[in-house]
């Protein structure tokens, strides 16, 4: 492990020498290589999918794991979009001159070596690698065992491009040890690793957060809510609610709990029930919900649960204050939405809900680095420091001060 990380750390020097145009060209080569090697990537993914069937992997994780030609093409396109982004390194963030004539510049620089721990989704391998390369960071990728063959195939494609450009393959490296012990060692290697980004299940996030000596930016669970206010447009509200839950239930920005204003429960719950019926969504509700529609009872545990499946909890609340109170208790700080035509209510919700992304009259499914214009993301941070929400290339930089003098000394 230590020798592996020493090589990764050493490769930073080669990466820092690359100019912006060179990085762009290499990323475009990587995108083309992904397209060219689609067959090999899909063959590797087939092995992972067969193993997933044998081990009874959950439907949500199978959906995340699965690749087809369309998804591989999307991976390549994402790398192209990252290549075309503005250069994140070397930006002058601020500058001033002090009384003695010293000129001070605050300039963006790479973080260094970033370890990314993730589960199931092979596209994270290419997205994270491209984002780190664009921001001049070395990346250590630790995917889940369930996606091992897919990740190895994708990483090999990217590493081959590095080597063709006379760069060390360690700039984009897979952690050689897939075991829990491998993770345990990685997160304590603060001599070589500058940042750990864990994204995955609640147990993984908690373990890394509690045991790492390397700084951590958490990408925690997405227990997302949509609140339908008494002043909502019902047609709009129903479309948003259905989309937020069923468009892709197994992702972190899908809605898990629907909050309904008590004032409209008798009018809107039945249309909502009918709207979810074609999608065979398993609905669970509080006692007030069950007075109006015939659904299973939602327990206290349900309101704490990120299902990542086609299951939805419904809670009737006392207006926008009740919705905000519920989100404060159960939310994970990821994405929350309100549907209302009342400007004052919308602003209250936006200002008082503490989450990375807060929406008015839109689905939570839009919380995504690609959608936000970042090209892609290394994850969606539920931290408040140093990054929050979809984490793109600018969030993979830190800064230093450059000070220009003309012989000044301090007296």
N, C-alpha and C positions, 0 to 999 in steps of 0.2 A: 504493500500500500504506500509506504513512505517513498520508495523509489519511483513509483508511478506518479505520485504527486510532485515529487522533485522535478521530474521531466515536464509535467504540466506547468509548474511555476516558471521553469526556465524558458518555456516556449513563449511566455509573455513578451520577452524581449524582441522576438521575431515579429510578433503581431503588432507591437507598438511602432515598428519601423514602416509599416504599410501606410501608404497615403490613401486618402479617401477614394480616389478613382480606382486604385488597385483593389481595395476591398469590394467596391461595387462590381468590378469585373469578375472577381472570384465568386461572389455570390450569384451572379448571373450564370456562371459556369455550373455552380452547384444546382441551380434550378433546372438547367438543361439536363444535367446528369440524373436528377431524380426522374425526369420524364423518360430519358433513355433507358433507365433501369427499372421501369415500372413492373415488368414481368418478374424480375428477381425479388422485388419488394413484396409483390402480391403472393409469390410462392412462399416466402418466409412468413407472411401473415397467415396463410392457410394453415401452416403448421401450428401457429399460436391459436388459431380459432379451433382447430381439432383438439388441442390440449384443453381449451376452455370448455368444450363440450364434455370432455372426459371428467374434468374437475368440477363440473356444474357451476361455472362462473355465473354470476347474476346477469339477468338480461341487460341491465344498465351498463355493466362493465363490458359485456360482449359488444354492445353498441359502440362503446368508446374504442374498443380494440379493433373492430372490423375495418378493413380497408378494401376499397374497390378502385377501379380506374379513375372514377370521378374524384374520390378523396385524395388519391395520390396526385392527380393533376392540380387539386386545390393546394396541396402542400407545396408543389413547385411554384405555383402562382404566388403563394404567400412569401416565399423566399425572394421572388422577383420584386414584390412590393417593398419588402424590407430593403433590398438593394437600392431602390430608388429614393428612399427616405433621405432627408437632410442629414448631413454628417453630425453625429451627436458629440463627438470628441473635439476639444479645442475651441468650443464656443466661449466667447467672453461674456460671462453672466453679469458682470458689473465691473466698473472701473472708476478710479478717482485719484486725485493727487492730494497728498497731505501737505501741511504747512512748510515742512523742510524740503519740499520738492520731490520726495519719493513718489513714483507712480505705481499704483497697486492695481492689479487685474485679478479678478476672480474667474478662473477658467475651468471648464468641464474636463474631466479625465476619466479613464476607465476605473472600475472598482478593482479589477485585477483577475482573480481566479474565483469563479462562481460555481458552486455545487447546486445542481437542481435535482430534487428527488420527486418523482411523480409516478403515477399508476396508470396502467391500461392504454392511454392514448398515444399511439406511435407518432402522430403528427407533432406532438410536443418535442420530439427529438429534433426534427428539422426546424421548427419554429424557434425553439430555444437556442439551438446552435447558430442559426442565422442572426438572431437578435444580438447574441453575445459577440459574434464575429464582427457585426456592423459597429458595435460599440467598443471594439478592441479588447474584449474580455475573453480570457480562456474559460472554457466551460467543461465541467465534469458532470456527465449525465448519468443519473441512476434511475432507470426505469424499473417498472415492476417485472417480476419473473414471468407473468402471464404474457408480456409483450416482448420477451427477450429476443426472439428470432427476428421480429419486425424491426426492433430498435437496432440490432446489430447490422441488418441489411442497409438501413437508412444511414447509419453512422459510417459504414464502409464507403458508401457512395460519396459522402461529404469528405471523408478523409482522403479518398483517392484524388479528389480535386485539389486538396491542400498539397499533397505530395507532388502532383503535376506542376504546381506552382512553387516548388522548392521550399515548402513550409512544413514544419513538423506536424505530424498527425495529432500530436497531443493537444493542439489548440482546441480540437473538438474531440473529447474522449469519453468513452463509456467506462464507468467504474467497473473494474474487473470482478469485483466481489458482489454478487447479487443478494447475498444473505443479509439478515438483520445485523449480524456482526459487522458486515461491511459498512452499513449505514452508521452504526455506532462509532466506528473508527473515523469515518469521514467527517462527521460533525464535530469531532474533537481536534481535527488537524488544523488549528488556527495558525500554525507556522506557515502553512502552504495555501490555505483556503481563506478567502476574504469575506465570503458571504454564502449562506445556505438559503435556498428557496425551496421549502417543502410544499407540495401541492398534492392533495389526495384525501384519504379518509381521516376522520376525526382522530382516530387512535394514532395514526402516523404523525399528524401535526403536533399532537400533545407530546408524543415521545421525543420528537426532535426539539421542540421548544424547551422541554424540561431537561434535556441532556446535552445540548450543544454548547460548546465553548466558542464556536464560530458564531458571529452575529447572524440572526435569523430574521427573514421577512416572511411571515406566515401567509399562506394562501388557504385559508380555513374553509369550512363548509359554507354552502350557500343556502341558508334557510330564508328564502325570499318570500315576501308577502305582497299581495295586491289588495288595496282597500277600495271598495266601491262606496262612494259617498252618496248621501241623499240627493245631491244636486248633479249626479252623474247622468250622462246620456246613456240610456240603457243598452241600446244597440252597440255603441262603442265599448261599453263596459264588458258586455258578454264576449265580444270578439277578442278583446285584450286578455280577458281571463282565460279563455280557451287556448289562445295562442301561448300564453305564458306557461301553461301546464303541459299541453299535449304536443306542441311542435317538436320538442325533443326533451322528454322527461328526465333523461339520465345525465343532464349537465347541471353545473352549479348555479347557472342563472335562471333555471326553471322555477316557477312559483311552487311553493309547497303548502302555503296556507292562504286561503281567500278570506278576507275580512269584509263583512257586509254591515252597513249602517242599519241600526235597529229600525229607523224610520221607514225603510223601504223593504224590509225583509219579506213582507207578505206579497210584494209586487214582483220582486226580482229573483227570489230563490227558485221558484218553479221554472221560469225561463232558463235560468242557469242550469238547472237539473236536466232539462230537455236538451240544452246545447252540448252538454258533456256526454249524453247518452250514446251518440254514434261512435264516440271514441272509447267506449267501455271503461271510462275512468272510474276507479273505485273512490266513491265519495264518503267522507266521514264528517260528522257535524256535531256541534255543541247541542245542548238541550233545546235552545231557541230555534236553531236550524231544523231540528228534527220535528218541531211542531208544525213546520210548513212542508217539508219534503221527507220522503222515506229513505233515510240513509243510515249507515252504521254510526254508532256512537264514537265520537272522537275523545280519546283519553288525554290526560295531562301530558303523557309521554308523546302522544302524536304531535302535539304542538311544539315539541322540542326536536322533532325528527326531520332530518333531511332524507326524504324517501328515495330520490333519484329513480323513481318509478312512476307509473301512471296512477298515482294515488294522490288525493287532495283532501286536506282538512279544511273545514269551513267553520268560521266563528262569527257570530253576530256581536257587534260591539256598539258602544254608546257614542256614536258620532266620531268625528276626527280625533277627539281627545282619547276616546277609548281605543281607537286604532293605534295611535302613537304609543299609548301605554302598553298595549299588547306587544308591539314591535320592540319596545325597550326591554321587555321581559324575555321574549323568545327569539328575537332576531340575531343574526350572526354578523351584522355589519357589512353585508354584501350588497344586495340590491333590493330596494323597496319601491312600490308604486302606488299612486293614488289616481282614481278616475273620478273627475269632478269637472263641472263647468263653472264652479265658484272660484274666482281668482284668489280671494282672501283665504279660503280654505286650502287651496293648492299651495300658496306661499307658506302658510303655517306648517303644513306637512313637510315641505322642502326644507324649511329652516329648523324644525324641531326633531326630525328623524335623523338619527346618527347612523349613517351607512355610507359606504364608499360611493354608491350610485343611487340617486333618488329621482324617480320619474313622475311626471304628470301626463296622464292620458297616453301611455305607451307601455308596451310589454317589457318586462324585466329581461327578456331574452336578448336584448340589444347590448347588454354588458359584455363587451368583447373587444379585445385590442384591435382586431381587424376592422370591425364595424366602426370603432372610434377613430379610425384613420392612422393607427400605429403600425400598420402592416401585419402585426401579430402581437402576441404577448407571451411573456414567460409564465403568466398566471394572473390571477386577480387577487391582489393583496387586500387582506382584511386588517392589516396593521395600520397604524396611523403614522409611524416613522419607519423608514424614510419615504416609503412609497405607499400609495393607496389606490385601490381600484385596478383596472387593467394596467399591467406593468409593461411598458414599451421600452424602446431603446434609451430614451432620456433618463428613465428611472434606473438604468444600468450604469449610470455614471455618478461620480462624486465630483469634488472640485478641489483645486488647490489655489493658493495665491502666488502670483508672480509679481515680484517687486523689482522695479527698475530704479537704480540710483546713479549718482554722479560723484561718488566719493563721500557721501554723507556718513558721519559717525555719530553715535549717541553720546551725549555729554551728561 
